[in-house]
């Protein structure tokens, strides 16, 4: 699934896994963000490998593959 809110991606991924889906892939799509300001700006790395660590842990613990498109 793709969605425009990066934090909701995590919630939706976990929700779908709890409903019994074996694996979930969530993709950030800034064009689907409800705020015009957020649609126009690109995501940037948070630093210290936060995104990479989160991707690794979500895949390892919950079989959720995340794509930040950064």
N, C-alpha and C positions, 0 to 999 in steps of 0.2 A: 504494500500500500504506500502511497505517497501523500504527504500532507504538508501544510504550510507553517505549522508551529513545531519547532524543534523539540520542545518539552513534551508536547502531546504525543510525539512519535514514540517516546519511551513509554508513556502510559498506554497507548494503543497496542504497542508490541507486547507488553506484559499482560494486558487484558485479553488479547487474542490467544496468547499462550495459555492463560488460565481457563479459557473456553475449550481447550483441548487440541488446538492446532499444533502439529508436530514441530513446525518451524515457521518463522515469520520474517519477512524482509520489509523494512520500513525505509523510505527515502524522503529526504527533505526536499520540498518543492516550494521555493520562495514565491512563485506566482500564485500559489493557493493561499497565501497568508492573508488574513482578513484586514490587517492594517496596511494602508498604502505606503507608509514610511518603511515598514519592514519588507514590503515587496520590492522596493527599490534598492535596498542595501544588501550586500553580500555577507554571508557568514564569514567570520574569521576565526582562526585557531585561538583557543583560549590560552594556550601556553602550557608548558610543562607536560605535554602529551596527554592532557585531560581527555580529549576526544578519542585518542588511540586506546587509552586504558579503559574507557567506557565501552568502546566497541568490542574489545577483547573480553571483558567481563560479561557483557550481555550475550555474546556468542557462546562463551564457555558455560555460563550458569543457566541460561534460559533458551538457548538456540535461537536468538534473535540477531539477525544480521542487520547492522545499521549502516547507512550510507549518508554521510553529511554533505557530500558533494563539495568538499573544500579542496 
